[in-house]
Amino acid sequence: MEEKKLGLTPLVALVVGSIIGGGIFNLMTDMASQASLGPVIIG
């Protein structure tokens, strides 16, 4: 049985996607802790 392995391009895409996804959640947390209610609702 043949093993399936990820190549370099899919691995890079996974890392970049994780960084972008994590950044979006951090942005929302920072906005909620520092901004007033109006901008948070708009965002």
CHARMM-style PDB file with segment names, atoms N, HN, CA, C and O in Angstrom:
ATOM      1  N   MET     1       0.838  -1.194   0.000  1.00  0.00      PROA
ATOM      2  CA  MET     1       0.000   0.000   0.000  1.00  0.00      PROA
ATOM      3  C   MET     1       0.878   1.252   0.000  1.00  0.00      PROA
ATOM      4  O   MET     1       1.854   1.347   0.744  1.00  0.00      PROA
ATOM      5  N   GLU     2       0.511   2.196  -0.843  1.00  0.00      PROA
ATOM      6  HN  GLU     2      -0.282   2.119  -1.448  1.00  0.00      PROA
ATOM      7  CA  GLU     2       1.326   3.391  -1.003  1.00  0.00      PROA
ATOM      8  C   GLU     2       0.922   4.488  -0.015  1.00  0.00      PROA
ATOM      9  O   GLU     2      -0.263   4.769   0.166  1.00  0.00      PROA
ATOM     10  N   GLU     3       1.927   5.103   0.624  1.00  0.00      PROA
ATOM     11  HN  GLU     3       2.889   4.875   0.478  1.00  0.00      PROA
ATOM     12  CA  GLU     3       1.660   6.206   1.560  1.00  0.00      PROA
ATOM     13  C   GLU     3       1.468   7.503   0.796  1.00  0.00      PROA
ATOM     14  O   GLU     3       2.187   7.789  -0.162  1.00  0.00      PROA
ATOM     15  N   LYS     4       0.488   8.286   1.233  1.00  0.00      PROA
ATOM     16  HN  LYS     4      -0.096   8.054   2.011  1.00  0.00      PROA
ATOM     17  CA  LYS     4       0.292   9.595   0.624  1.00  0.00      PROA
ATOM     18  C   LYS     4       1.013  10.633   1.474  1.00  0.00      PROA
ATOM     19  O   LYS     4       0.876  10.644   2.698  1.00  0.00      PROA
ATOM     20  N   LYS     5       1.771  11.493   0.835  1.00  0.00      PROA
ATOM     21  HN  LYS     5       1.883  11.484  -0.159  1.00  0.00      PROA
ATOM     22  CA  LYS     5       2.516  12.525   1.540  1.00  0.00      PROA
ATOM     23  C   LYS     5       2.159  13.887   0.959  1.00  0.00      PROA
ATOM     24  O   LYS     5       1.854  14.020  -0.226  1.00  0.00      PROA
ATOM     25  N   LEU     6       2.205  14.887   1.820  1.00  0.00      PROA
ATOM     26  HN  LEU     6       2.453  14.780   2.783  1.00  0.00      PROA
ATOM     27  CA  LEU     6       1.982  16.248   1.348  1.00  0.00      PROA
ATOM     28  C   LEU     6       3.276  16.811   0.792  1.00  0.00      PROA
ATOM     29  O   LEU     6       4.358  16.586   1.334  1.00  0.00      PROA
ATOM     30  N   GLY     7       3.143  17.545  -0.297  1.00  0.00      PROA
ATOM     31  HN  GLY     7       2.264  17.727  -0.738  1.00  0.00      PROA
ATOM     32  CA  GLY     7       4.301  18.199  -0.872  1.00  0.00      PROA
ATOM     33  C   GLY     7       4.563  19.533  -0.193  1.00  0.00      PROA
ATOM     34  O   GLY     7       3.879  19.906   0.761  1.00  0.00      PROA
ATOM     35  N   LEU     8       5.545  20.234  -0.687  1.00  0.00      PROA
ATOM     36  HN  LEU     8       6.100  19.932  -1.461  1.00  0.00      PROA
ATOM     37  CA  LEU     8       5.932  21.514  -0.094  1.00  0.00      PROA
ATOM     38  C   LEU     8       4.829  22.562  -0.235  1.00  0.00      PROA
ATOM     39  O   LEU     8       4.551  23.290   0.718  1.00  0.00      PROA
ATOM     40  N   THR     9       4.202  22.650  -1.398  1.00  0.00      PROA
ATOM     41  HN  THR     9       4.428  22.059  -2.172  1.00  0.00      PROA
ATOM     42  CA  THR     9       3.172  23.666  -1.627  1.00  0.00      PROA
ATOM     43  C   THR     9       1.956  23.498  -0.711  1.00  0.00      PROA
ATOM     44  O   THR     9       1.514  24.491  -0.132  1.00  0.00      PROA
ATOM     45  N   PRO    10       1.394  22.304  -0.550  1.00  0.00      PROA
ATOM     46  CA  PRO    10       0.277  22.165   0.390  1.00  0.00      PROA
ATOM     47  C   PRO    10       0.667  22.459   1.845  1.00  0.00      PROA
ATOM     48  O   PRO    10      -0.134  22.998   2.609  1.00  0.00      PROA
ATOM     49  N   LEU    11       1.897  22.104   2.222  1.00  0.00      PROA
ATOM     50  HN  LEU    11       2.548  21.666   1.602  1.00  0.00      PROA
ATOM     51  CA  LEU    11       2.348  22.402   3.582  1.00  0.00      PROA
ATOM     52  C   LEU    11       2.455  23.904   3.816  1.00  0.00      PROA
ATOM     53  O   LEU    11       2.047  24.405   4.864  1.00  0.00      PROA
ATOM     54  N   VAL    12       3.004  24.620   2.840  1.00  0.00      PROA
ATOM     55  HN  VAL    12       3.336  24.214   1.989  1.00  0.00      PROA
ATOM     56  CA  VAL    12       3.102  26.075   2.955  1.00  0.00      PROA
ATOM     57  C   VAL    12       1.710  26.693   3.019  1.00  0.00      PROA
ATOM     58  O   VAL    12       1.476  27.625   3.788  1.00  0.00      PROA
ATOM     59  N   ALA    13       0.783  26.171   2.208  1.00  0.00      PROA
ATOM     60  HN  ALA    13       0.973  25.414   1.583  1.00  0.00      PROA
ATOM     61  CA  ALA    13      -0.591  26.690   2.220  1.00  0.00      PROA
ATOM     62  C   ALA    13      -1.255  26.457   3.575  1.00  0.00      PROA
ATOM     63  O   ALA    13      -1.994  27.319   4.051  1.00  0.00      PROA
ATOM     64  N   LEU    14      -1.004  25.307   4.204  1.00  0.00      PROA
ATOM     65  HN  LEU    14      -0.404  24.607   3.817  1.00  0.00      PROA
ATOM     66  CA  LEU    14      -1.551  25.044   5.535  1.00  0.00      PROA
ATOM     67  C   LEU    14      -1.013  26.027   6.561  1.00  0.00      PROA
ATOM     68  O   LEU    14      -1.773  26.542   7.381  1.00  0.00      PROA
ATOM     69  N   VAL    15       0.278  26.293   6.526  1.00  0.00      PROA
ATOM     70  HN  VAL    15       0.895  25.874   5.859  1.00  0.00      PROA
ATOM     71  CA  VAL    15       0.886  27.211   7.492  1.00  0.00      PROA
ATOM     72  C   VAL    15       0.363  28.626   7.292  1.00  0.00      PROA
ATOM     73  O   VAL    15       0.010  29.299   8.260  1.00  0.00      PROA
ATOM     74  N   VAL    16       0.312  29.079   6.051  1.00  0.00      PROA
ATOM     75  HN  VAL    16       0.599  28.533   5.265  1.00  0.00      PROA
ATOM     76  CA  VAL    16      -0.167  30.429   5.770  1.00  0.00      PROA
ATOM     77  C   VAL    16      -1.641  30.567   6.163  1.00  0.00      PROA
ATOM     78  O   VAL    16      -2.040  31.583   6.730  1.00  0.00      PROA
ATOM     79  N   GLY    17      -2.435  29.561   5.866  1.00  0.00      PROA
ATOM     80  HN  GLY    17      -2.110  28.735   5.405  1.00  0.00      PROA
ATOM     81  CA  GLY    17      -3.847  29.590   6.245  1.00  0.00      PROA
ATOM     82  C   GLY    17      -4.029  29.635   7.752  1.00  0.00      PROA
ATOM     83  O   GLY    17      -4.916  30.329   8.249  1.00  0.00      PROA
ATOM     84  N   SER    18      -3.205  28.908   8.478  1.00  0.00      PROA
ATOM     85  HN  SER    18      -2.485  28.344   8.075  1.00  0.00      PROA
ATOM     86  CA  SER    18      -3.283  28.927   9.943  1.00  0.00      PROA
ATOM     87  C   SER    18      -2.908  30.288  10.499  1.00  0.00      PROA
ATOM     88  O   SER    18      -3.545  30.773  11.434  1.00  0.00      PROA
ATOM     89  N   ILE    19      -1.890  30.904   9.941  1.00  0.00      PROA
ATOM     90  HN  ILE    19      -1.373  30.510   9.181  1.00  0.00      PROA
ATOM     91  CA  ILE    19      -1.460  32.218  10.413  1.00  0.00      PROA
ATOM     92  C   ILE    19      -2.545  33.258  10.143  1.00  0.00      PROA
ATOM     93  O   ILE    19      -2.853  34.073  11.013  1.00  0.00      PROA
ATOM     94  N   ILE    20      -3.121  33.237   8.951  1.00  0.00      PROA
ATOM     95  HN  ILE    20      -2.871  32.575   8.244  1.00  0.00      PROA
ATOM     96  CA  ILE    20      -4.176  34.193   8.615  1.00  0.00      PROA
ATOM     97  C   ILE    20      -5.412  33.958   9.479  1.00  0.00      PROA
ATOM     98  O   ILE    20      -6.006  34.909   9.985  1.00  0.00      PROA
ATOM     99  N   GLY    21      -5.795  32.709   9.649  1.00  0.00      PROA
ATOM    100  HN  GLY    21      -5.312  31.936   9.238  1.00  0.00      PROA
ATOM    101  CA  GLY    21      -6.960  32.382  10.469  1.00  0.00      PROA
ATOM    102  C   GLY    21      -6.777  32.797  11.912  1.00  0.00      PROA
ATOM    103  O   GLY    21      -7.692  33.356  12.517  1.00  0.00      PROA
ATOM    104  N   GLY    22      -5.613  32.533  12.473  1.00  0.00      PROA
ATOM    105  HN  GLY    22      -4.869  32.079  11.981  1.00  0.00      PROA
ATOM    106  CA  GLY    22      -5.327  32.949  13.844  1.00  0.00      PROA
ATOM    107  C   GLY    22      -5.299  34.455  13.986  1.00  0.00      PROA
ATOM    108  O   GLY    22      -5.731  34.991  15.006  1.00  0.00      PROA
ATOM    109  N   GLY    23      -4.797  35.143  12.977  1.00  0.00      PROA
ATOM    110  HN  GLY    23      -4.447  34.708  12.148  1.00  0.00      PROA
ATOM    111  CA  GLY    23      -4.738  36.605  13.011  1.00  0.00      PROA
ATOM    112  C   GLY    23      -6.123  37.232  13.030  1.00  0.00      PROA
ATOM    113  O   GLY    23      -6.325  38.257  13.682  1.00  0.00      PROA
ATOM    114  N   ILE    24      -7.075  36.639  12.331  1.00  0.00      PROA
ATOM    115  HN  ILE    24      -6.911  35.807  11.801  1.00  0.00      PROA
ATOM    116  CA  ILE    24      -8.432  37.173  12.315  1.00  0.00      PROA
ATOM    117  C   ILE    24      -9.048  37.094  13.709  1.00  0.00      PROA
ATOM    118  O   ILE    24      -9.693  38.039  14.161  1.00  0.00      PROA
ATOM    119  N   PHE    25      -8.847  35.960  14.390  1.00  0.00      PROA
ATOM    120  HN  PHE    25      -8.323  35.192  14.022  1.00  0.00      PROA
ATOM    121  CA  PHE    25      -9.407  35.818  15.737  1.00  0.00      PROA
ATOM    122  C   PHE    25      -8.716  36.750  16.721  1.00  0.00      PROA
ATOM    123  O   PHE    25      -9.367  37.296  17.612  1.00  0.00      PROA
ATOM    124  N   ASN    26      -7.400  36.943  16.575  1.00  0.00      PROA
ATOM    125  HN  ASN    26      -6.871  36.500  15.851  1.00  0.00      PROA
ATOM    126  CA  ASN    26      -6.691  37.884  17.454  1.00  0.00      PROA
ATOM    127  C   ASN    26      -7.160  39.311  17.212  1.00  0.00      PROA
ATOM    128  O   ASN    26      -7.278  40.092  18.157  1.00  0.00      PROA
ATOM    129  N   LEU    27      -7.426  39.659  15.966  1.00  0.00      PROA
ATOM    130  HN  LEU    27      -7.330  39.025  15.199  1.00  0.00      PROA
ATOM    131  CA  LEU    27      -7.908  40.997  15.642  1.00  0.00      PROA
ATOM    132  C   LEU    27      -9.240  41.270  16.325  1.00  0.00      PROA
ATOM    133  O   LEU    27      -9.440  42.350  16.879  1.00  0.00      PROA
ATOM    134  N   MET    28     -10.151  40.305  16.291  1.00  0.00      PROA
ATOM    135  HN  MET    28      -9.988  39.428  15.840  1.00  0.00      PROA
ATOM    136  CA  MET    28     -11.452  40.489  16.929  1.00  0.00      PROA
ATOM    137  C   MET    28     -11.312  40.616  18.443  1.00  0.00      PROA
ATOM    138  O   MET    28     -12.018  41.414  19.060  1.00  0.00      PROA
ATOM    139  N   THR    29     -10.421  39.850  19.044  1.00  0.00      PROA
ATOM    140  HN  THR    29      -9.847  39.202  18.543  1.00  0.00      PROA
ATOM    141  CA  THR    29     -10.204  39.930  20.487  1.00  0.00      PROA
ATOM    142  C   THR    29      -9.640  41.290  20.866  1.00  0.00      PROA
ATOM    143  O   THR    29     -10.092  41.904  21.832  1.00  0.00      PROA
ATOM    144  N   ASP    30      -8.656  41.765  20.112  1.00  0.00      PROA
ATOM    145  HN  ASP    30      -8.288  41.266  19.327  1.00  0.00      PROA
ATOM    146  CA  ASP    30      -8.061  43.073  20.402  1.00  0.00      PROA
ATOM    147  C   ASP    30      -9.082  44.185  20.218  1.00  0.00      PROA
ATOM    148  O   ASP    30      -9.128  45.124  21.013  1.00  0.00      PROA
ATOM    149  N   MET    31      -9.898  44.086  19.176  1.00  0.00      PROA
ATOM    150  HN  MET    31      -9.860  43.323  18.530  1.00  0.00      PROA
ATOM    151  CA  MET    31     -10.897  45.118  18.925  1.00  0.00      PROA
ATOM    152  C   MET    31     -11.930  45.133  20.055  1.00  0.00      PROA
ATOM    153  O   MET    31     -12.335  46.205  20.505  1.00  0.00      PROA
ATOM    154  N   ALA    32     -12.352  43.975  20.508  1.00  0.00      PROA
ATOM    155  HN  ALA    32     -12.023  43.104  20.142  1.00  0.00      PROA
ATOM    156  CA  ALA    32     -13.361  43.900  21.556  1.00  0.00      PROA
ATOM    157  C   ALA    32     -12.834  44.446  22.874  1.00  0.00      PROA
ATOM    158  O   ALA    32     -13.600  45.010  23.656  1.00  0.00      PROA
ATOM    159  N   SER    33     -11.554  44.290  23.131  1.00  0.00      PROA
ATOM    160  HN  SER    33     -10.932  43.832  22.496  1.00  0.00      PROA
ATOM    161  CA  SER    33     -11.011  44.759  24.407  1.00  0.00      PROA
ATOM    162  C   SER    33     -10.682  46.247  24.404  1.00  0.00      PROA
ATOM    163  O   SER    33     -10.610  46.854  25.472  1.00  0.00      PROA
ATOM    164  N   GLN    34     -10.478  46.857  23.223  1.00  0.00      PROA
ATOM    165  HN  GLN    34     -10.536  46.364  22.355  1.00  0.00      PROA
ATOM    166  CA  GLN    34     -10.011  48.239  23.176  1.00  0.00      PROA
ATOM    167  C   GLN    34     -10.993  49.221  22.557  1.00  0.00      PROA
ATOM    168  O   GLN    34     -10.929  50.414  22.857  1.00  0.00      PROA
ATOM    169  N   ALA    35     -11.888  48.763  21.715  1.00  0.00      PROA
ATOM    170  HN  ALA    35     -11.940  47.795  21.471  1.00  0.00      PROA
ATOM    171  CA  ALA    35     -12.783  49.680  21.003  1.00  0.00      PROA
ATOM    172  C   ALA    35     -14.118  49.799  21.730  1.00  0.00      PROA
ATOM    173  O   ALA    35     -14.475  48.968  22.566  1.00  0.00      PROA
ATOM    174  N   SER    36     -14.833  50.846  21.386  1.00  0.00      PROA
ATOM    175  HN  SER    36     -14.543  51.521  20.707  1.00  0.00      PROA
ATOM    176  CA  SER    36     -16.174  51.016  21.952  1.00  0.00      PROA
ATOM    177  C   SER    36     -17.167  50.135  21.193  1.00  0.00      PROA
ATOM    178  O   SER    36     -16.802  49.473  20.221  1.00  0.00      PROA
ATOM    179  N   LEU    37     -18.413  50.132  21.641  1.00  0.00      PROA
ATOM    180  HN  LEU    37     -18.709  50.670  22.430  1.00  0.00      PROA
ATOM    181  CA  LEU    37     -19.420  49.221  21.096  1.00  0.00      PROA
ATOM    182  C   LEU    37     -19.720  49.481  19.618  1.00  0.00      PROA
ATOM    183  O   LEU    37     -19.883  48.523  18.862  1.00  0.00      PROA
ATOM    184  N   GLY    38     -19.797  50.733  19.183  1.00  0.00      PROA
ATOM    185  HN  GLY    38     -19.664  51.511  19.797  1.00  0.00      PROA
ATOM    186  CA  GLY    38     -20.148  51.060  17.806  1.00  0.00      PROA
ATOM    187  C   GLY    38     -19.222  50.450  16.776  1.00  0.00      PROA
ATOM    188  O   GLY    38     -19.685  49.747  15.877  1.00  0.00      PROA
ATOM    189  N   PRO    39     -17.909  50.700  16.881  1.00  0.00      PROA
ATOM    190  CA  PRO    39     -16.976  50.094  15.908  1.00  0.00      PROA
ATOM    191  C   PRO    39     -16.959  48.569  15.953  1.00  0.00      PROA
ATOM    192  O   PRO    39     -16.757  47.927  14.922  1.00  0.00      PROA
ATOM    193  N   VAL    40     -17.166  47.982  17.121  1.00  0.00      PROA
ATOM    194  HN  VAL    40     -17.331  48.504  17.959  1.00  0.00      PROA
ATOM    195  CA  VAL    40     -17.181  46.517  17.213  1.00  0.00      PROA
ATOM    196  C   VAL    40     -18.378  45.965  16.453  1.00  0.00      PROA
ATOM    197  O   VAL    40     -18.255  44.951  15.766  1.00  0.00      PROA
ATOM    198  N   ILE    41     -19.528  46.609  16.563  1.00  0.00      PROA
ATOM    199  HN  ILE    41     -19.628  47.432  17.121  1.00  0.00      PROA
ATOM    200  CA  ILE    41     -20.718  46.152  15.836  1.00  0.00      PROA
ATOM    201  C   ILE    41     -20.523  46.306  14.338  1.00  0.00      PROA
ATOM    202  O   ILE    41     -20.903  45.421  13.571  1.00  0.00      PROA
ATOM    203  N   ILE    42     -19.933  47.422  13.909  1.00  0.00      PROA
ATOM    204  HN  ILE    42     -19.624  48.141  14.532  1.00  0.00      PROA
ATOM    205  CA  ILE    42     -19.678  47.640  12.487  1.00  0.00      PROA
ATOM    206  C   ILE    42     -18.684  46.603  11.959  1.00  0.00      PROA
ATOM    207  O   ILE    42     -18.845  46.076  10.859  1.00  0.00      PROA
ATOM    208  N   GLY    43     -17.652  46.320  12.765  1.00  0.00      PROA
ATOM    209  HN  GLY    43     -17.522  46.748  13.660  1.00  0.00      PROA
ATOM    210  CA  GLY    43     -16.622  45.347  12.353  1.00  0.00      PROA
ATOM    211  C   GLY    43     -17.168  43.965  12.290  1.00  0.00      PROA
ATOM    212  OT1 GLY    43     -16.441  43.027  11.962  1.00  0.00      PROA
TER     213      GLY     43
END
